[in-house]
Amino acid sequence: MTGGPLFEAPRLERGVPFAGLIQVAGVHDMAEAQALREAGVHAMGLPLRLPVNAEDLTEAEAARLVTAVEHLPAPPLLPVGITYIADGAEAAEFCRVLGLRRLQLHGPVRVAELARLRREIPDLFLIKSLVVRADGNLPELLDTVRELAPQADAFITDTHDPATGADGATGLTHDWAVSAELVRRSPRPVILAGGLNPDNVRAAILRVRPAGVDAHTGVEGPDGRKCPDRLRRFVAEARQGFAEAVLSVAQAGPRRAEA
């Protein structure tokens, strides 16, 4: 349930490599968490303390959900906090209050604050966002990767919406060539997000070759809730994409050797 035959279920722990990650963000409650788990999703994202988008649940509800999910039997569903907190000490307290062992920082953060967070919680699995804009900000993103890679465990790309100012949960894709270049040049794994859905995730994986994918609005129904059918389709298409990407690399190897 939790991974295709080519991948072990990602653990998202410091120092442990991962591939084939499937994450879904914007979980409202235990019913949605169970739907993710039954579909084969590995990690659930909990966006909180957001500057633009509305939150899906309160911090008290999120803390209870994290505790409940952590006590589920295998296969695991890994809670990931998503926030724009920029202060290292505040982020550490946020993790302690919610019981989080994995955190995605989605706004601008100085390297000194990441180092401070690392000192506060050394074993925290830390993901840093790389928000792709339409004005061509690849050089800026590469600078961020170089500066923050020593403190981060992974990066995640996402899409900026100039109409709303949102840097995620926009339903918009971005130039996948930018994410593909980040994957090639980052010393840390890169997760692809931004407008992914069951109809495009397979093509996105084959174009970008990320270590994981993340969906939010693309697996929701008209009511804004996670749709079990769209979740199952998203997981199936993502698994197929990851499998085809691995196969293409294996097939290309002998050809390169012969050349």
N, C-alpha and C positions, 0 to 999 in steps of 0.2 A: 504493500500500500504506500509506503513512504519513499519509494525511489524505483527507478528502472533498474534492470539487471546490470547495467554498467556502472552504477553509482551506489555507494553506501549512503545512508541517510545522513545529511550534513548535521554536524553537532554544534557548529558556531561556537567553538571554544578556542581560546588563545593558543597559537602554535599548532593547531590541527588543520591541515589543508582541507578544502571542500570543493565540490563541483556538483553541478546539477541541482542547485538549490532552487526551490519554488516557495516564494513568500507571497502572502496576501495581506495587504494593509487595510486598516479601517474596520476592525472587528468591533461589533456593538455589544455582544453578550455571549454567554456560554453556548447558546443554540447555534450561533454562527461559528464559534470556535469548533464545535463538534462537526459542523458541515465541512469546514476546512479539513479537519483531521480525516473524516470519512472519504473525502475526495483525494487525499494523498498529498496535501500541502504540508511542507516541512515547518514553516515559521509563520507566525501571525504578528503583524505590525499594529501597534497601538499609538496613534498620533495624539499627542497632548501638548498643552501650552503652545498653541499655534497662533501666529500673527494674523492669518487670513482665513483659512478654512475653519468651519465649525467642528468642534470635537464630537466624537461619536459616543463617548461615555465620560463619566466623571473620573477623577483620579481614584476616588474610593472604590468605584465600581471596577476600575482597571486593576487595582491591587487585589481585589477579591477574585477577579478573573485569572490573574497571573497565578495566584495560589492554587486555584482549582485546576488549571491546566497543568501546572507542574506536578500534580498528584495523579494525573491520568495514567493508565497503564500504557505500555508500548503499543503502537508506535508513538513517539513523542511529538508534541506540537510546541515549538520553541517560541516563547514570548519575546518580542523585540520592542522596546520603547522607541518612539519616534518623537523628537522634540527639537525646538529651535533654541533651547537654552545655550548660552554662550559662555557662561561662567562655570569653571571646572568644579568648584565646591558645590554650587547649586545643582549641577548635573549629578554629582555623586549622591547628594541628599535625595534628589528625585528618584534615583535608582534604589536607594535603601528603603524609601517609603513605599515604593511599588513592588519591591522584591525582585527587581530586574537584574539579570546577569548579562544582558545584551542590550546595547543602546545604539540608536542611529541618530547622529547629530545632523540636523538638516539645514542649519543656517551658518553664516560665517562664524568661524571660531579661530582664535589665535592659537598658535602652537603651544604657547606657554600655558594656556588653559587646558589643552589636551594633556599636557604633561602633568598638570596639577590633578586632573581627573585620574590619570594613571596612578599617581602616588596614593590617591584616596582609595581606589579600588583596583589593585594591580591585575586581577584576573578578569576584569570586565572585557567582554568582546565588543569592540568599538568599530562602528561603521560610520564613515563620513560621506556626506552627499557631495555630488558634483553636478550642479544644475546647468544644463545646456540651454543657452539662449540662441535666438535666431540671428543675433548680430555677429556670431562667429567668435566665441570666447574660448576656443580650444587652448590658445597659449596661456590664458589665465588659469584654466583648469589643470593644465600640466604643471604650472607653478605650484598650485595647491597640492597636487599629488606629491611632488618632490619635497615640499615642506612638511606635509603631514604624515607621509607614509611611515616614518619611524614610530609614530604614536598610534596609527590606525591599524586595524586588523583587516579591513576591507573598505572598498568604496562602493557607492551606489549612484548611478546616473539618474537624472530625472529631467523634467521639462519645465521651463519657465513659461508662464502665460502672461504676456504683456498686457492683456485686457483686464486681468484681475490682480496681477502682481503675485499670484500663487506660484510656488515652486514645487508643486507636487499635487496629486489628486486632481489633475487638470483634465484628464481624459485625452491629452494631446501627446502625440509622438514628437520626437525631435530628429535631427539628422543623425541617423545611425552610424554614419561614417565617423562622426566625432566620438561616439562611444566605442566604436571598433578601435580607433587610434588610442583611446585611453586604455582599453584592454591590452593592446600590444605594448604600451609603454609603462604601465603601472607595475611596480614591484609587489603590489597587493592584489588579491582577487577583486574583480569588478562585477557588481550586480547591475543588471539592466532594468530600469523602470521607465515609466513615461508612456501612457497610452496603450499599454499592452492589453490584449484581449485574446479570446480563443482563436480568432481569425488571423492574427498577425504574429503571435508569439513564436511559432515555429520558424517563420521567415526571419524574424528578428534575431533569434539565436544563431541561425546559420550565417547571418550577415555580421553579427557583432562578436560571437564566440565568448559570451560572458560566463562567469562562474555560477551565475544564478539569475533568476528573473523575479520581478515583483509586479504584482497587479493590485489595483485598488478599484477604481470605478468600472474598469473593463470586465469585472466578473459580478457586477451588480445587476439586479433587475430594475424595473421602472420605479419600484418603491424605495430604492436606495439600499436595499438589503442584499447580502451575498446570495446569489442564485445557485442552488446545488447543481443544476445542469451546466451552467456556464463554468462553475468551478471544476467539474469533472472534465469538461472539454478542454479547459485551459491546462489542466495537469496533463492530460493525454497528449496534447499538442506540444507542450513544453518537453515532456519526456522524449517524444519522437524527435524533436529538434536537437536535444542534447545527444541522443543516440546517433543521429545522422552526422552531427559535427564530429563526434569521436571517430566514426567510421571513415569520414572523409580525410581526417588526419592520418589514420592508419593506412589508407589506400595511397595517400600522397607520399608517404615515407619511401616505399620501394622505388617509386618513380624518380624521386629526388636522388636516391642512391645510384640509380642507373644512369642518370644524367651526369 
